[in-house]
Amino acid sequence: MEQSSSHNELIVDQFTKQAIPFANMLAHSDEYALKLLFALSEANKKDIVLDVACGPGLLACEFAKMTAQVTGIDLTPAMIEQAKLLQQEKGLNNITWDLGDVTYLPYNDASFSLVITRYSFHHLIDPSSVLSEMKRVCINGGKIAIVDVTPSDDKVDAYNYVEKLRDPSHVRALPFAELQSMMERVGLVNQKVGFYRLDVELEKILQASFPKSQDVNKIRQLFAEDVNNNTLGVGSYYKENMIHFVFPVTIIVGQK
Ligand SMILES: C[S@@+](CC[C@H](N)C(=O)[O-])C[C@H]1O[C@@H](n2cnc3c(N)ncnc32)[C@H](O)[C@@H]1O
């Protein structure tokens, strides 16, 4: 309990600072990635959607355009503020926002037909229990979609090390096989899987992150060392003298 409340403080601290830069980062609205998620989750006009750890509402607003109703829940008040602004800007009237911890979802069993979460599992101390909660609030036959970075087995420790330096609220990214078996263990069936690669510039990511100041040069050094030898598993490379790298992302959809 103590561990989770101090972790939640880290989350709120980090994502209060990240709320505006995260909302404005183009990579988080990548069209190919969104289309792939819509296709795999088979989102449709009848769906009642829950976006777990919705952040600034980027996904929730996109799903609201093609489904009946969307609820977004997040722990960080600054993220929910950004989400409300985005909803207003887009003129969407079928979304509600809740402030809360997704460890225990404050919804009745079988309240949603599609439950999604993006880029959140690596921030959770117990992603498997959150997945069980996502299943609980989903109707029988409904879909559950997880989108997250999945480093390969042999690079995952190096990746988690540098990510924790960059974002101290990072807990652990899971390799694909672990995510897949987690879905199986909670009893989700008919899995559908897709992959995409998110290309980002290191300095832009650093501008939107809030590492400890003494760690910034260490992070730059680790990415510079990654160029040519791919120890972090993110294929770092130079483009116009700037370091870029690629997050390997998995979409996995299961059915209750
Ligand atoms: C990297 S952001 C992703 C935001 C959004 N899902 C997206 O893809 O655009 C991670 C979000 O998870 C939220 N979060 C982390 N742990 C949480 C928890 N236990 N309960 C609710 N939200 C949480 C943070 O506040 C943050 O907004």
Ligand as a Chemical Component Dictionary entry (heavy atoms), coordinates in Angstrom:
data_LIG
# 
_chem_comp.id                   LIG 
_chem_comp.type                 NON-POLYMER 
_chem_comp.pdbx_formal_charge   0 
_chem_comp.three_letter_code    LIG 
# 
loop_
_chem_comp_atom.comp_id 
_chem_comp_atom.atom_id 
_chem_comp_atom.alt_atom_id 
_chem_comp_atom.type_symbol 
_chem_comp_atom.charge 
_chem_comp_atom.model_Cartn_x 
_chem_comp_atom.model_Cartn_y 
_chem_comp_atom.model_Cartn_z 
_chem_comp_atom.pdbx_ordinal 
LIG C1  C1  C 0  2.390  7.928  -20.967 1  
LIG S1  S1  S 1  0.856  8.563  -20.399 2  
LIG C2  C2  C 0  -0.258 7.855  -21.596 3  
LIG C3  C3  C 0  -1.519 8.670  -21.778 4  
LIG C4  C4  C 0  -2.545 8.113  -22.764 5  
LIG N1  N1  N 0  -2.966 6.774  -22.427 6  
LIG C5  C5  C 0  -2.039 8.177  -24.175 7  
LIG O1  O1  O 0  -1.649 7.124  -24.703 8  
LIG O2  O2  O -1 -2.039 9.246  -24.799 9  
LIG C6  C6  C 0  0.567  7.569  -18.975 10 
LIG C7  C7  C 0  -0.643 8.004  -18.165 11 
LIG O3  O3  O 0  -0.907 7.000  -17.182 12 
LIG C8  C8  C 0  -1.434 7.643  -16.038 13 
LIG N2  N2  N 0  -1.335 6.697  -14.916 14 
LIG C9  C9  C 0  -0.249 6.030  -14.483 15 
LIG N3  N3  N 0  -0.557 5.239  -13.444 16 
LIG C10 C10 C 0  -1.883 5.401  -13.203 17 
LIG C11 C11 C 0  -2.795 4.860  -12.249 18 
LIG N4  N4  N 0  -2.409 3.982  -11.322 19 
LIG N5  N5  N 0  -4.084 5.232  -12.310 20 
LIG C12 C12 C 0  -4.499 6.122  -13.257 21 
LIG N6  N6  N 0  -3.684 6.680  -14.176 22 
LIG C13 C13 C 0  -2.387 6.325  -14.146 23 
LIG C14 C14 C 0  -0.585 8.898  -15.915 24 
LIG O4  O4  O 0  -1.200 9.878  -15.117 25 
LIG C15 C15 C 0  -0.451 9.308  -17.390 26 
LIG O5  O5  O 0  -1.460 10.216 -17.754 27 
# 
loop_
_chem_comp_bond.comp_id 
_chem_comp_bond.atom_id_1 
_chem_comp_bond.atom_id_2 
_chem_comp_bond.value_order 
_chem_comp_bond.pdbx_ordinal 
LIG C1  S1  SING 1  
LIG S1  C2  SING 2  
LIG S1  C6  SING 3  
LIG C2  C3  SING 4  
LIG C3  C4  SING 5  
LIG C4  N1  SING 6  
LIG C4  C5  SING 7  
LIG C5  O1  DOUB 8  
LIG C5  O2  SING 9  
LIG C6  C7  SING 10 
LIG C7  O3  SING 11 
LIG C7  C15 SING 12 
LIG O3  C8  SING 13 
LIG C8  N2  SING 14 
LIG C8  C14 SING 15 
LIG N2  C9  SING 16 
LIG N2  C13 SING 17 
LIG C9  N3  DOUB 18 
LIG N3  C10 SING 19 
LIG C10 C11 SING 20 
LIG C10 C13 DOUB 21 
LIG C11 N4  SING 22 
LIG C11 N5  DOUB 23 
LIG N5  C12 SING 24 
LIG C12 N6  DOUB 25 
LIG N6  C13 SING 26 
LIG C14 O4  SING 27 
LIG C14 C15 SING 28 
LIG C15 O5  SING 29 
# 
